[in-house]
Amino acid sequence: MLKLKGIKVIKTKRGKPKHLIIDIDKHYDIVEDLVDVIEAESRLNEPTIPAEEVYKKIEAKFKRKKH
């Protein structure tokens, strides 16, 4: 495994990677991307709304505010 500054892999007694410690000051962008991926994966089975339906709701909301 590569040695990277600010990243440490904690392994089990058998040598299997178990935890990852990341220096957020050095790797904030990577951590942010990782959290985004984890969040997206957690929502894979949620129901979706077609984009056109969302656009129509937004348009209707703005039309109501103008009057």
Backbone as XML, in Angstrom:
<?xml version="1.0"?>
<chain id="A" units="angstrom">
  <residue number="1" name="MET">
    <atom name="N" x="0.845" y="-1.187" z="0.000"/>
    <atom name="CA" x="0.000" y="0.000" z="0.000"/>
    <atom name="C" x="0.886" y="1.243" z="0.000"/>
  </residue>
  <residue number="2" name="LEU">
    <atom name="N" x="0.456" y="2.267" z="-0.705"/>
    <atom name="CA" x="1.223" y="3.496" z="-0.810"/>
    <atom name="C" x="1.271" y="4.248" z="0.511"/>
  </residue>
  <residue number="3" name="LYS">
    <atom name="N" x="2.365" y="4.931" z="0.750"/>
    <atom name="CA" x="2.488" y="5.820" z="1.911"/>
    <atom name="C" x="2.141" y="7.219" z="1.457"/>
  </residue>
  <residue number="4" name="LEU">
    <atom name="N" x="1.084" y="7.786" z="2.009"/>
    <atom name="CA" x="0.664" y="9.129" z="1.662"/>
    <atom name="C" x="0.664" y="9.990" z="2.915"/>
  </residue>
  <residue number="5" name="LYS">
    <atom name="N" x="1.191" y="11.201" z="2.797"/>
    <atom name="CA" x="1.198" y="12.108" z="3.946"/>
    <atom name="C" x="-0.229" y="12.479" z="4.304"/>
  </residue>
  <residue number="6" name="GLY">
    <atom name="N" x="-0.530" y="12.381" z="5.594"/>
    <atom name="CA" x="-1.854" y="12.762" z="6.063"/>
    <atom name="C" x="-2.893" y="11.666" z="5.964"/>
  </residue>
  <residue number="7" name="ILE">
    <atom name="N" x="-2.497" y="10.476" z="5.548"/>
    <atom name="CA" x="-3.431" y="9.346" z="5.453"/>
    <atom name="C" x="-2.798" y="8.131" z="6.132"/>
  </residue>
  <residue number="8" name="LYS">
    <atom name="N" x="-3.560" y="7.532" z="7.048"/>
    <atom name="CA" x="-3.047" y="6.372" z="7.775"/>
    <atom name="C" x="-4.097" y="5.271" z="7.757"/>
  </residue>
  <residue number="9" name="VAL">
    <atom name="N" x="-3.663" y="4.059" z="7.463"/>
    <atom name="CA" x="-4.543" y="2.892" z="7.448"/>
    <atom name="C" x="-4.288" y="2.085" z="8.712"/>
  </residue>
  <residue number="10" name="ILE">
    <atom name="N" x="-5.334" y="1.830" z="9.472"/>
    <atom name="CA" x="-5.243" y="1.005" z="10.670"/>
    <atom name="C" x="-5.716" y="-0.393" z="10.288"/>
  </residue>
  <residue number="11" name="LYS">
    <atom name="N" x="-4.888" y="-1.375" z="10.603"/>
    <atom name="CA" x="-5.197" y="-2.753" z="10.210"/>
    <atom name="C" x="-5.523" y="-3.608" z="11.427"/>
  </residue>
  <residue number="12" name="THR">
    <atom name="N" x="-6.213" y="-4.716" z="11.167"/>
    <atom name="CA" x="-6.503" y="-5.688" z="12.212"/>
    <atom name="C" x="-5.232" y="-6.467" z="12.521"/>
  </residue>
  <residue number="13" name="LYS">
    <atom name="N" x="-5.300" y="-7.318" z="13.530"/>
    <atom name="CA" x="-4.138" y="-8.147" z="13.883"/>
    <atom name="C" x="-3.715" y="-9.036" z="12.717"/>
  </residue>
  <residue number="14" name="ARG">
    <atom name="N" x="-4.657" y="-9.370" z="11.863"/>
    <atom name="CA" x="-4.354" y="-10.222" z="10.702"/>
    <atom name="C" x="-3.874" y="-9.420" z="9.494"/>
  </residue>
  <residue number="15" name="GLY">
    <atom name="N" x="-3.804" y="-8.105" z="9.636"/>
    <atom name="CA" x="-3.290" y="-7.272" z="8.556"/>
    <atom name="C" x="-4.335" y="-6.767" z="7.580"/>
  </residue>
  <residue number="16" name="LYS">
    <atom name="N" x="-5.603" y="-6.990" z="7.909"/>
    <atom name="CA" x="-6.677" y="-6.527" z="7.026"/>
    <atom name="C" x="-6.997" y="-5.060" z="7.346"/>
  </residue>
  <residue number="17" name="PRO">
    <atom name="N" x="-7.057" y="-4.195" z="6.326"/>
    <atom name="CA" x="-7.393" y="-2.790" z="6.577"/>
    <atom name="C" x="-8.764" y="-2.660" z="7.242"/>
  </residue>
  <residue number="18" name="LYS">
    <atom name="N" x="-8.838" y="-1.860" z="8.321"/>
    <atom name="CA" x="-10.089" y="-1.722" z="9.066"/>
    <atom name="C" x="-10.542" y="-0.262" z="9.166"/>
  </residue>
  <residue number="19" name="HIS">
    <atom name="N" x="-9.609" y="0.651" z="9.411"/>
    <atom name="CA" x="-9.948" y="2.064" z="9.585"/>
    <atom name="C" x="-9.021" y="2.917" z="8.737"/>
  </residue>
  <residue number="20" name="LEU">
    <atom name="N" x="-9.526" y="4.090" z="8.385"/>
    <atom name="CA" x="-8.744" y="5.037" z="7.610"/>
    <atom name="C" x="-8.760" y="6.367" z="8.345"/>
  </residue>
  <residue number="21" name="ILE">
    <atom name="N" x="-7.592" y="6.907" z="8.642"/>
    <atom name="CA" x="-7.481" y="8.210" z="9.291"/>
    <atom name="C" x="-6.942" y="9.179" z="8.252"/>
  </residue>
  <residue number="22" name="ILE">
    <atom name="N" x="-7.705" y="10.259" z="8.022"/>
    <atom name="CA" x="-7.329" y="11.229" z="6.996"/>
    <atom name="C" x="-7.217" y="12.608" z="7.634"/>
  </residue>
  <residue number="23" name="ASP">
    <atom name="N" x="-6.099" y="13.275" z="7.397"/>
    <atom name="CA" x="-5.903" y="14.647" z="7.860"/>
    <atom name="C" x="-6.755" y="15.552" z="6.967"/>
  </residue>
  <residue number="24" name="ILE">
    <atom name="N" x="-7.836" y="16.079" z="7.539"/>
    <atom name="CA" x="-8.776" y="16.882" z="6.754"/>
    <atom name="C" x="-8.129" y="18.171" z="6.249"/>
  </residue>
  <residue number="25" name="ASP">
    <atom name="N" x="-7.211" y="18.729" z="7.015"/>
    <atom name="CA" x="-6.542" y="19.945" z="6.557"/>
    <atom name="C" x="-5.775" y="19.708" z="5.255"/>
  </residue>
  <residue number="26" name="LYS">
    <atom name="N" x="-5.209" y="18.539" z="5.106"/>
    <atom name="CA" x="-4.424" y="18.228" z="3.902"/>
    <atom name="C" x="-5.279" y="17.674" z="2.772"/>
  </residue>
  <residue number="27" name="HIS">
    <atom name="N" x="-6.355" y="16.995" z="3.109"/>
    <atom name="CA" x="-7.129" y="16.260" z="2.092"/>
    <atom name="C" x="-8.619" y="16.552" z="2.170"/>
  </residue>
  <residue number="28" name="TYR">
    <atom name="N" x="-8.992" y="17.805" z="2.432"/>
    <atom name="CA" x="-10.404" y="18.146" z="2.597"/>
    <atom name="C" x="-11.235" y="17.794" z="1.360"/>
  </residue>
  <residue number="29" name="ASP">
    <atom name="N" x="-10.720" y="18.100" z="0.177"/>
    <atom name="CA" x="-11.477" y="17.829" z="-1.063"/>
    <atom name="C" x="-11.768" y="16.348" z="-1.231"/>
  </residue>
  <residue number="30" name="ILE">
    <atom name="N" x="-10.800" y="15.513" z="-0.906"/>
    <atom name="CA" x="-10.990" y="14.061" z="-1.022"/>
    <atom name="C" x="-12.042" y="13.584" z="-0.035"/>
  </residue>
  <residue number="31" name="VAL">
    <atom name="N" x="-11.980" y="14.091" z="1.194"/>
    <atom name="CA" x="-12.953" y="13.701" z="2.215"/>
    <atom name="C" x="-14.352" y="14.141" z="1.794"/>
  </residue>
  <residue number="32" name="GLU">
    <atom name="N" x="-14.464" y="15.351" z="1.284"/>
    <atom name="CA" x="-15.756" y="15.863" z="0.831"/>
    <atom name="C" x="-16.321" y="14.985" z="-0.288"/>
  </residue>
  <residue number="33" name="ASP">
    <atom name="N" x="-15.490" y="14.606" z="-1.240"/>
    <atom name="CA" x="-15.931" y="13.729" z="-2.331"/>
    <atom name="C" x="-16.350" y="12.363" z="-1.807"/>
  </residue>
  <residue number="34" name="LEU">
    <atom name="N" x="-15.588" y="11.818" z="-0.870"/>
    <atom name="CA" x="-15.904" y="10.510" z="-0.292"/>
    <atom name="C" x="-17.257" y="10.543" z="0.411"/>
  </residue>
  <residue number="35" name="VAL">
    <atom name="N" x="-17.502" y="11.583" z="1.187"/>
    <atom name="CA" x="-18.783" y="11.719" z="1.881"/>
    <atom name="C" x="-19.922" y="11.845" z="0.865"/>
  </residue>
  <residue number="36" name="ASP">
    <atom name="N" x="-19.710" y="12.588" z="-0.214"/>
    <atom name="CA" x="-20.724" y="12.713" z="-1.261"/>
    <atom name="C" x="-21.073" y="11.359" z="-1.878"/>
  </residue>
  <residue number="37" name="VAL">
    <atom name="N" x="-20.058" y="10.558" z="-2.146"/>
    <atom name="CA" x="-20.275" y="9.225" z="-2.733"/>
    <atom name="C" x="-21.045" y="8.338" z="-1.766"/>
  </residue>
  <residue number="38" name="ILE">
    <atom name="N" x="-20.662" y="8.357" z="-0.495"/>
    <atom name="CA" x="-21.351" y="7.531" z="0.508"/>
    <atom name="C" x="-22.810" y="7.956" z="0.624"/>
  </residue>
  <residue number="39" name="GLU">
    <atom name="N" x="-23.057" y="9.264" z="0.628"/>
    <atom name="CA" x="-24.432" y="9.762" z="0.715"/>
    <atom name="C" x="-25.239" y="9.355" z="-0.523"/>
  </residue>
  <residue number="40" name="ALA">
    <atom name="N" x="-24.647" y="9.483" z="-1.691"/>
    <atom name="CA" x="-25.342" y="9.104" z="-2.927"/>
    <atom name="C" x="-25.681" y="7.612" z="-2.924"/>
  </residue>
  <residue number="41" name="GLU">
    <atom name="N" x="-24.741" y="6.785" z="-2.501"/>
    <atom name="CA" x="-24.997" y="5.339" z="-2.452"/>
    <atom name="C" x="-26.113" y="5.005" z="-1.466"/>
  </residue>
  <residue number="42" name="SER">
    <atom name="N" x="-26.206" y="5.765" z="-0.374"/>
    <atom name="CA" x="-27.251" y="5.488" z="0.620"/>
    <atom name="C" x="-28.642" y="5.817" z="0.077"/>
  </residue>
  <residue number="43" name="ARG">
    <atom name="N" x="-28.703" y="6.611" z="-0.994"/>
    <atom name="CA" x="-29.986" y="7.016" z="-1.562"/>
    <atom name="C" x="-30.357" y="6.251" z="-2.831"/>
  </residue>
  <residue number="44" name="LEU">
    <atom name="N" x="-29.595" y="5.241" z="-3.179"/>
    <atom name="CA" x="-29.834" y="4.521" z="-4.432"/>
    <atom name="C" x="-31.234" y="3.941" z="-4.545"/>
  </residue>
  <residue number="45" name="ASN">
    <atom name="N" x="-31.805" y="3.481" z="-3.462"/>
    <atom name="CA" x="-33.117" y="2.827" z="-3.515"/>
    <atom name="C" x="-34.274" y="3.768" z="-3.222"/>
  </residue>
  <residue number="46" name="GLU">
    <atom name="N" x="-33.998" y="5.056" z="-3.062"/>
    <atom name="CA" x="-35.074" y="6.015" z="-2.825"/>
    <atom name="C" x="-35.825" y="6.275" z="-4.129"/>
  </residue>
  <residue number="47" name="PRO">
    <atom name="N" x="-37.112" y="6.590" z="-4.011"/>
    <atom name="CA" x="-37.868" y="6.891" z="-5.232"/>
    <atom name="C" x="-37.339" y="8.173" z="-5.878"/>
  </residue>
  <residue number="48" name="THR">
    <atom name="N" x="-37.447" y="8.253" z="-7.190"/>
    <atom name="CA" x="-36.969" y="9.430" z="-7.918"/>
    <atom name="C" x="-38.147" y="10.231" z="-8.454"/>
  </residue>
  <residue number="49" name="ILE">
    <atom name="N" x="-37.874" y="11.472" z="-8.777"/>
    <atom name="CA" x="-38.873" y="12.367" z="-9.364"/>
    <atom name="C" x="-38.325" y="12.816" z="-10.706"/>
  </residue>
  <residue number="50" name="PRO">
    <atom name="N" x="-39.099" y="12.681" z="-11.782"/>
    <atom name="CA" x="-38.621" y="13.134" z="-13.091"/>
    <atom name="C" x="-38.289" y="14.630" z="-13.061"/>
  </residue>
  <residue number="51" name="ALA">
    <atom name="N" x="-37.248" y="15.016" z="-13.763"/>
    <atom name="CA" x="-36.792" y="16.407" z="-13.783"/>
    <atom name="C" x="-37.903" y="17.352" z="-14.229"/>
  </residue>
  <residue number="52" name="GLU">
    <atom name="N" x="-38.669" y="16.962" z="-15.242"/>
    <atom name="CA" x="-39.752" y="17.820" z="-15.739"/>
    <atom name="C" x="-40.769" y="18.134" z="-14.635"/>
  </residue>
  <residue number="53" name="GLU">
    <atom name="N" x="-41.051" y="17.152" z="-13.797"/>
    <atom name="CA" x="-41.991" y="17.362" z="-12.701"/>
    <atom name="C" x="-41.424" y="18.386" z="-11.695"/>
  </residue>
  <residue number="54" name="VAL">
    <atom name="N" x="-40.150" y="18.291" z="-11.425"/>
    <atom name="CA" x="-39.495" y="19.235" z="-10.517"/>
    <atom name="C" x="-39.534" y="20.641" z="-11.107"/>
  </residue>
  <residue number="55" name="TYR">
    <atom name="N" x="-39.212" y="20.762" z="-12.398"/>
    <atom name="CA" x="-39.231" y="22.078" z="-13.057"/>
    <atom name="C" x="-40.622" y="22.702" z="-12.993"/>
  </residue>
  <residue number="56" name="LYS">
    <atom name="N" x="-41.645" y="21.891" z="-13.224"/>
    <atom name="CA" x="-43.013" y="22.402" z="-13.184"/>
    <atom name="C" x="-43.370" y="22.910" z="-11.786"/>
  </residue>
  <residue number="57" name="LYS">
    <atom name="N" x="-42.951" y="22.178" z="-10.754"/>
    <atom name="CA" x="-43.224" y="22.604" z="-9.379"/>
    <atom name="C" x="-42.507" y="23.918" z="-9.070"/>
  </residue>
  <residue number="58" name="ILE">
    <atom name="N" x="-41.284" y="24.061" z="-9.530"/>
    <atom name="CA" x="-40.518" y="25.286" z="-9.294"/>
    <atom name="C" x="-41.176" y="26.457" z="-10.015"/>
  </residue>
  <residue number="59" name="GLU">
    <atom name="N" x="-41.557" y="26.256" z="-11.276"/>
    <atom name="CA" x="-42.231" y="27.312" z="-12.039"/>
    <atom name="C" x="-43.523" y="27.735" z="-11.352"/>
  </residue>
  <residue number="60" name="ALA">
    <atom name="N" x="-44.306" y="26.774" z="-10.894"/>
    <atom name="CA" x="-45.563" y="27.083" z="-10.235"/>
    <atom name="C" x="-45.329" y="27.872" z="-8.955"/>
  </residue>
  <residue number="61" name="LYS">
    <atom name="N" x="-44.299" y="27.523" z="-8.226"/>
    <atom name="CA" x="-43.984" y="28.215" z="-6.977"/>
    <atom name="C" x="-43.617" y="29.675" z="-7.259"/>
  </residue>
  <residue number="62" name="PHE">
    <atom name="N" x="-42.805" y="29.936" z="-8.289"/>
    <atom name="CA" x="-42.405" y="31.289" z="-8.615"/>
    <atom name="C" x="-43.574" y="32.104" z="-9.155"/>
  </residue>
  <residue number="63" name="LYS">
    <atom name="N" x="-44.469" y="31.473" z="-9.910"/>
    <atom name="CA" x="-45.646" y="32.176" z="-10.435"/>
    <atom name="C" x="-46.548" y="32.631" z="-9.290"/>
  </residue>
  <residue number="64" name="ARG">
    <atom name="N" x="-46.678" y="31.797" z="-8.250"/>
    <atom name="CA" x="-47.496" y="32.154" z="-7.089"/>
    <atom name="C" x="-46.886" y="33.324" z="-6.331"/>
  </residue>
  <residue number="65" name="LYS">
    <atom name="N" x="-45.578" y="33.406" z="-6.238"/>
    <atom name="CA" x="-44.891" y="34.471" z="-5.498"/>
    <atom name="C" x="-45.018" y="35.813" z="-6.202"/>
  </residue>
  <residue number="66" name="LYS">
    <atom name="N" x="-45.107" y="35.838" z="-7.517"/>
    <atom name="CA" x="-45.176" y="37.079" z="-8.281"/>
    <atom name="C" x="-46.503" y="37.796" z="-8.074"/>
  </residue>
  <residue number="67" name="HIS">
    <atom name="N" x="-47.586" y="37.078" z="-7.813"/>
    <atom name="CA" x="-48.921" y="37.681" z="-7.706"/>
    <atom name="C" x="-49.172" y="38.162" z="-6.330"/>
  </residue>
</chain>
